[in-house]
Amino acid sequence: QVQLVESGGGLVQPGGSLRLSCAASGFAFSSSGMSWYRQAPGKERELVAVINTFGHSTYYADSVKGRFTISRDNAKNTMYLQMNSLKPEYTAVYYCRGGHSWGQGTQVTVSS
């Protein structure tokens, strides 16, 4: 079955950085587009970034452009989200999506 396991979340101060990982299994990762979403308390889940099969094409929500970088390693069946210059409003549970499935999410808290 499809499994998506996120890791790398945590507590970070404003302006800091985190790198999220999503380890995938159970589907053809290298031929699947992948994406990151986030859901803040009391808000709907929103799209953060998308990457195509070979990583040549990416999309970012306006709110994270220039701060986040999505990437993937098809040899490791893993997707990443490098998050820099973090702001308190980025506090949310971050979810990996791929293979028509969701990961369990990883909490990112940006606070001093």
C-alpha positions in Angstrom: 0.0 0.0 0.0 1.0 3.6 -0.4 3.0 5.1 2.4 4.2 8.6 2.8 6.2 9.4 5.9 7.1 13.0 6.7 9.9 14.1 9.0 12.0 17.1 9.9 9.4 19.3 11.6 10.0 21.0 14.9 10.2 24.3 16.7 12.3 27.0 15.1 12.7 30.7 15.7 11.6 33.3 13.2 14.1 33.7 10.5 15.3 30.1 11.0 15.3 27.1 8.6 14.0 23.6 8.5 14.2 20.8 6.0 11.2 18.5 5.7 11.5 15.0 4.1 8.8 12.7 2.7 9.8 9.1 2.3 7.5 7.3 -0.2 6.8 3.7 -0.9 4.1 1.5 -2.4 3.7 3.4 -5.7 5.8 4.5 -8.7 7.4 7.5 -7.0 9.7 8.4 -9.9 6.8 8.7 -12.3 4.6 10.7 -9.9 4.2 14.3 -9.4 4.5 15.2 -5.7 3.4 18.1 -3.5 3.5 19.7 -0.1 0.5 21.1 1.7 0.0 22.7 5.1 -2.8 23.3 7.5 -2.7 25.9 10.1 -5.0 25.8 13.2 -8.5 26.8 12.3 -7.7 27.1 8.6 -8.2 24.9 5.5 -5.4 22.8 4.1 -3.5 24.8 1.4 -1.1 23.9 -1.4 2.5 25.0 -0.7 4.6 23.6 -3.5 4.5 21.0 -6.3 7.3 19.2 -8.2 7.0 17.2 -11.4 8.4 13.7 -12.0 12.0 14.6 -12.7 12.1 17.8 -10.7 12.5 20.1 -13.7 9.3 21.9 -13.0 8.1 23.4 -9.7 5.3 25.6 -8.4 5.1 27.6 -5.2 2.3 29.4 -3.4 2.9 33.1 -3.5 3.3 33.2 0.3 6.4 31.0 0.2 8.1 32.0 -3.1 11.8 32.8 -2.6 11.8 31.2 0.9 10.9 27.5 0.2 12.6 25.1 -2.2 11.0 21.8 -3.2 13.2 19.0 -4.5 13.2 15.2 -4.9 15.6 12.3 -5.1 14.0 9.6 -7.2 16.8 7.1 -6.3 15.8 7.4 -2.6 12.0 7.8 -3.2 12.1 10.9 -1.2 10.9 14.5 -1.6 12.1 17.5 0.4 11.0 20.9 1.3 13.8 23.3 2.3 12.2 26.2 4.3 14.3 29.3 5.0 13.5 32.7 6.5 10.6 31.2 8.4 7.8 33.4 9.7 5.4 32.7 12.6 2.5 32.5 10.1 4.1 29.5 8.6 3.2 27.5 11.7 1.2 24.5 10.6 1.1 20.8 10.0 2.9 20.1 6.8 1.6 17.2 4.7 3.2 15.3 1.8 0.9 14.2 -1.1 1.6 11.7 -3.8 0.3 8.4 -5.2 -3.3 9.7 -4.5 -2.5 9.6 -0.8 -1.5 11.8 2.2 1.2 11.5 4.8 0.4 11.8 8.5 1.9 15.3 8.6 4.7 16.9 10.5 4.3 19.9 12.8 6.3 23.1 12.1 6.1 25.8 14.8 7.8 29.1 14.2 8.0 31.0 17.4 10.4 33.0 19.6 
